[in-house]
């Protein structure tokens, strides 16, 4: 189960929404999530 979780976390970390969330936080603005 932990191996699967690590795999899924890796995929989520590379998503567009993850990058947008981090960028928005650093720029102190609302994130514009697209579901990707």
HTML snippet that shows the backbone in 3Dmol.js (N, CA, C, O; Angstrom):
<script src="https://3Dmol.org/build/3Dmol-min.js"></script>
<div id="view" style="width:600px;height:400px;position:relative"></div>
<script>
const pdb = `
ATOM      1  N   UNK A   1       0.819  -1.192   0.000  1.00  0.00           N
ATOM      2  CA  UNK A   1       0.000   0.000   0.000  1.00  0.00           C
ATOM      3  C   UNK A   1       0.867   1.262   0.000  1.00  0.00           C
ATOM      4  O   UNK A   1       0.541   2.241  -0.672  1.00  0.00           O
ATOM      5  N   UNK A   2       1.969   1.238   0.752  1.00  0.00           N
ATOM      6  CA  UNK A   2       2.827   2.419   0.806  1.00  0.00           C
ATOM      7  C   UNK A   2       3.551   2.652  -0.515  1.00  0.00           C
ATOM      8  O   UNK A   2       3.799   3.797  -0.895  1.00  0.00           O
ATOM      9  N   UNK A   3       3.890   1.579  -1.211  1.00  0.00           N
ATOM     10  CA  UNK A   3       4.535   1.735  -2.517  1.00  0.00           C
ATOM     11  C   UNK A   3       3.582   2.400  -3.503  1.00  0.00           C
ATOM     12  O   UNK A   3       3.985   3.268  -4.278  1.00  0.00           O
ATOM     13  N   UNK A   4       2.318   1.990  -3.472  1.00  0.00           N
ATOM     14  CA  UNK A   4       1.310   2.582  -4.346  1.00  0.00           C
ATOM     15  C   UNK A   4       1.122   4.062  -4.017  1.00  0.00           C
ATOM     16  O   UNK A   4       1.041   4.896  -4.919  1.00  0.00           O
ATOM     17  N   UNK A   5       1.052   4.385  -2.733  1.00  0.00           N
ATOM     18  CA  UNK A   5       0.897   5.776  -2.302  1.00  0.00           C
ATOM     19  C   UNK A   5       2.066   6.626  -2.787  1.00  0.00           C
ATOM     20  O   UNK A   5       1.865   7.745  -3.260  1.00  0.00           O
ATOM     21  N   UNK A   6       3.277   6.107  -2.675  1.00  0.00           N
ATOM     22  CA  UNK A   6       4.462   6.837  -3.138  1.00  0.00           C
ATOM     23  C   UNK A   6       4.384   7.069  -4.642  1.00  0.00           C
ATOM     24  O   UNK A   6       4.752   8.139  -5.125  1.00  0.00           O
ATOM     25  N   UNK A   7       3.910   6.076  -5.380  1.00  0.00           N
ATOM     26  CA  UNK A   7       3.766   6.205  -6.835  1.00  0.00           C
ATOM     27  C   UNK A   7       2.752   7.298  -7.186  1.00  0.00           C
ATOM     28  O   UNK A   7       3.022   8.148  -8.035  1.00  0.00           O
ATOM     29  N   UNK A   8       1.603   7.276  -6.541  1.00  0.00           N
ATOM     30  CA  UNK A   8       0.544   8.255  -6.812  1.00  0.00           C
ATOM     31  C   UNK A   8       0.990   9.658  -6.409  1.00  0.00           C
ATOM     32  O   UNK A   8       0.693  10.620  -7.116  1.00  0.00           O
ATOM     33  N   UNK A   9       1.688   9.791  -5.297  1.00  0.00           N
ATOM     34  CA  UNK A   9       2.193  11.099  -4.869  1.00  0.00           C
ATOM     35  C   UNK A   9       3.163  11.660  -5.904  1.00  0.00           C
ATOM     36  O   UNK A   9       3.166  12.864  -6.163  1.00  0.00           O
ATOM     37  N   UNK A  10       3.978  10.801  -6.493  1.00  0.00           N
ATOM     38  CA  UNK A  10       4.907  11.239  -7.533  1.00  0.00           C
ATOM     39  C   UNK A  10       4.177  11.786  -8.747  1.00  0.00           C
ATOM     40  O   UNK A  10       4.584  12.795  -9.323  1.00  0.00           O
ATOM     41  N   UNK A  11       3.104  11.122  -9.133  1.00  0.00           N
ATOM     42  CA  UNK A  11       2.299  11.594 -10.267  1.00  0.00           C
ATOM     43  C   UNK A  11       1.652  12.936  -9.926  1.00  0.00           C
ATOM     44  O   UNK A  11       1.686  13.865 -10.733  1.00  0.00           O
ATOM     45  N   UNK A  12       1.069  13.038  -8.746  1.00  0.00           N
ATOM     46  CA  UNK A  12       0.401  14.280  -8.337  1.00  0.00           C
ATOM     47  C   UNK A  12       1.386  15.442  -8.258  1.00  0.00           C
ATOM     48  O   UNK A  12       1.038  16.577  -8.584  1.00  0.00           O
ATOM     49  N   UNK A  13       2.595  15.167  -7.832  1.00  0.00           N
ATOM     50  CA  UNK A  13       3.596  16.230  -7.688  1.00  0.00           C
ATOM     51  C   UNK A  13       4.002  16.820  -9.030  1.00  0.00           C
ATOM     52  O   UNK A  13       4.489  17.949  -9.091  1.00  0.00           O
ATOM     53  N   UNK A  14       3.806  16.066 -10.101  1.00  0.00           N
ATOM     54  CA  UNK A  14       4.170  16.558 -11.433  1.00  0.00           C
ATOM     55  C   UNK A  14       2.986  17.168 -12.184  1.00  0.00           C
ATOM     56  O   UNK A  14       3.117  17.530 -13.353  1.00  0.00           O
ATOM     57  N   UNK A  15       1.845  17.283 -11.529  1.00  0.00           N
ATOM     58  CA  UNK A  15       0.652  17.780 -12.215  1.00  0.00           C
ATOM     59  C   UNK A  15       0.699  19.294 -12.417  1.00  0.00           C
ATOM     60  O   UNK A  15       1.400  20.016 -11.708  1.00  0.00           O
ATOM     61  N   UNK A  16      -0.060  19.745 -13.394  1.00  0.00           N
ATOM     62  CA  UNK A  16      -0.169  21.178 -13.674  1.00  0.00           C
ATOM     63  C   UNK A  16      -0.760  21.913 -12.467  1.00  0.00           C
ATOM     64  O   UNK A  16      -0.290  22.990 -12.100  1.00  0.00           O
ATOM     65  N   UNK A  17      -1.788  21.329 -11.859  1.00  0.00           N
ATOM     66  CA  UNK A  17      -2.427  21.982 -10.712  1.00  0.00           C
ATOM     67  C   UNK A  17      -1.462  22.125  -9.539  1.00  0.00           C
ATOM     68  O   UNK A  17      -1.523  23.116  -8.811  1.00  0.00           O
ATOM     69  N   UNK A  18      -0.587  21.166  -9.347  1.00  0.00           N
ATOM     70  CA  UNK A  18       0.400  21.280  -8.266  1.00  0.00           C
ATOM     71  C   UNK A  18       1.326  22.460  -8.522  1.00  0.00           C
ATOM     72  O   UNK A  18       1.583  23.259  -7.621  1.00  0.00           O
ATOM     73  N   UNK A  19       1.823  22.570  -9.734  1.00  0.00           N
ATOM     74  CA  UNK A  19       2.709  23.696 -10.069  1.00  0.00           C
ATOM     75  C   UNK A  19       1.979  25.024  -9.929  1.00  0.00           C
ATOM     76  O   UNK A  19       2.547  26.002  -9.442  1.00  0.00           O
ATOM     77  N   UNK A  20       0.719  25.060 -10.357  1.00  0.00           N
ATOM     78  CA  UNK A  20      -0.081  26.286 -10.239  1.00  0.00           C
ATOM     79  C   UNK A  20      -0.291  26.649  -8.774  1.00  0.00           C
ATOM     80  O   UNK A  20      -0.193  27.822  -8.411  1.00  0.00           O
ATOM     81  N   UNK A  21      -0.577  25.673  -7.935  1.00  0.00           N
ATOM     82  CA  UNK A  21      -0.776  25.934  -6.516  1.00  0.00           C
ATOM     83  C   UNK A  21       0.468  26.501  -5.853  1.00  0.00           C
ATOM     84  O   UNK A  21       0.381  27.440  -5.062  1.00  0.00           O
ATOM     85  N   UNK A  22       1.615  25.939  -6.172  1.00  0.00           N
ATOM     86  CA  UNK A  22       2.871  26.435  -5.607  1.00  0.00           C
ATOM     87  C   UNK A  22       3.165  27.840  -6.116  1.00  0.00           C
ATOM     88  O   UNK A  22       3.543  28.718  -5.339  1.00  0.00           O
ATOM     89  N   UNK A  23       2.993  28.055  -7.413  1.00  0.00           N
ATOM     90  CA  UNK A  23       3.240  29.385  -7.983  1.00  0.00           C
ATOM     91  C   UNK A  23       2.316  30.428  -7.368  1.00  0.00           C
ATOM     92  O   UNK A  23       2.756  31.520  -7.011  1.00  0.00           O
ATOM     93  N   UNK A  24       1.042  30.091  -7.247  1.00  0.00           N
ATOM     94  CA  UNK A  24       0.074  31.030  -6.675  1.00  0.00           C
ATOM     95  C   UNK A  24       0.434  31.364  -5.230  1.00  0.00           C
ATOM     96  O   UNK A  24       0.340  32.521  -4.819  1.00  0.00           O
ATOM     97  N   UNK A  25       0.840  30.374  -4.471  1.00  0.00           N
ATOM     98  CA  UNK A  25       1.230  30.616  -3.083  1.00  0.00           C
ATOM     99  C   UNK A  25       2.422  31.563  -3.016  1.00  0.00           C
ATOM    100  O   UNK A  25       2.418  32.517  -2.238  1.00  0.00           O
ATOM    101  N   UNK A  26       3.431  31.304  -3.822  1.00  0.00           N
ATOM    102  CA  UNK A  26       4.633  32.137  -3.801  1.00  0.00           C
ATOM    103  C   UNK A  26       4.359  33.555  -4.289  1.00  0.00           C
ATOM    104  O   UNK A  26       4.992  34.509  -3.836  1.00  0.00           O
ATOM    105  N   UNK A  27       3.403  33.691  -5.224  1.00  0.00           N
ATOM    106  CA  UNK A  27       3.057  35.006  -5.771  1.00  0.00           C
ATOM    107  C   UNK A  27       1.936  35.677  -4.981  1.00  0.00           C
ATOM    108  O   UNK A  27       1.511  36.781  -5.322  1.00  0.00           O
ATOM    109  N   UNK A  28       1.456  35.014  -3.926  1.00  0.00           N
ATOM    110  CA  UNK A  28       0.392  35.539  -3.059  1.00  0.00           C
ATOM    111  C   UNK A  28      -0.855  35.921  -3.854  1.00  0.00           C
ATOM    112  O   UNK A  28      -1.378  37.029  -3.739  1.00  0.00           O
ATOM    113  N   UNK A  29      -1.309  34.972  -4.660  1.00  0.00           N
ATOM    114  CA  UNK A  29      -2.521  35.166  -5.454  1.00  0.00           C
ATOM    115  C   UNK A  29      -3.371  33.904  -5.365  1.00  0.00           C
ATOM    116  O   UNK A  29      -2.906  32.863  -4.902  1.00  0.00           O
ATOM    117  N   UNK A  30      -4.618  34.006  -5.811  1.00  0.00           N
ATOM    118  CA  UNK A  30      -5.488  32.835  -5.845  1.00  0.00           C
ATOM    119  C   UNK A  30      -5.056  31.922  -6.980  1.00  0.00           C
ATOM    120  O   UNK A  30      -4.721  32.388  -8.069  1.00  0.00           O
ATOM    121  N   UNK A  31      -5.066  30.629  -6.721  1.00  0.00           N
ATOM    122  CA  UNK A  31      -4.707  29.647  -7.744  1.00  0.00           C
ATOM    123  C   UNK A  31      -5.865  29.464  -8.718  1.00  0.00           C
ATOM    124  O   UNK A  31      -7.032  29.557  -8.340  1.00  0.00           O
ATOM    125  N   UNK A  32      -5.531  29.209  -9.949  1.00  0.00           N
ATOM    126  CA  UNK A  32      -6.519  28.928 -10.991  1.00  0.00           C
ATOM    127  C   UNK A  32      -6.363  27.463 -11.399  1.00  0.00           C
ATOM    128  O   UNK A  32      -5.665  27.154 -12.365  1.00  0.00           O
ATOM    129  N   UNK A  33      -7.017  26.561 -10.659  1.00  0.00           N
ATOM    130  CA  UNK A  33      -6.891  25.130 -10.911  1.00  0.00           C
ATOM    131  C   UNK A  33      -7.726  24.715 -12.116  1.00  0.00           C
ATOM    132  O   UNK A  33      -8.829  25.221 -12.322  1.00  0.00           O
ATOM    133  N   UNK A  34      -7.195  23.796 -12.906  1.00  0.00           N
ATOM    134  CA  UNK A  34      -7.881  23.332 -14.109  1.00  0.00           C
ATOM    135  C   UNK A  34      -8.263  21.858 -14.045  1.00  0.00           C
ATOM    136  O   UNK A  34      -8.933  21.355 -14.946  1.00  0.00           O
ATOM    137  N   UNK A  35      -7.846  21.162 -12.995  1.00  0.00           N
ATOM    138  CA  UNK A  35      -8.156  19.737 -12.891  1.00  0.00           C
ATOM    139  C   UNK A  35      -7.177  18.864 -13.643  1.00  0.00           C
ATOM    140  O   UNK A  35      -7.469  17.702 -13.924  1.00  0.00           O
ATOM    141  N   UNK A  36      -6.013  19.411 -13.975  1.00  0.00           N
ATOM    142  CA  UNK A  36      -4.999  18.623 -14.681  1.00  0.00           C
ATOM    143  C   UNK A  36      -3.781  18.477 -13.815  1.00  0.00           C
ATOM    144  O   UNK A  36      -2.805  17.846 -14.222  1.00  0.00           O
TER     145      UNK A  36
END
`;
const viewer = $3Dmol.createViewer("view");
viewer.addModel(pdb, "pdb");
viewer.setStyle({}, {cartoon: {color: "spectrum"}});
viewer.zoomTo();
viewer.render();
</script>
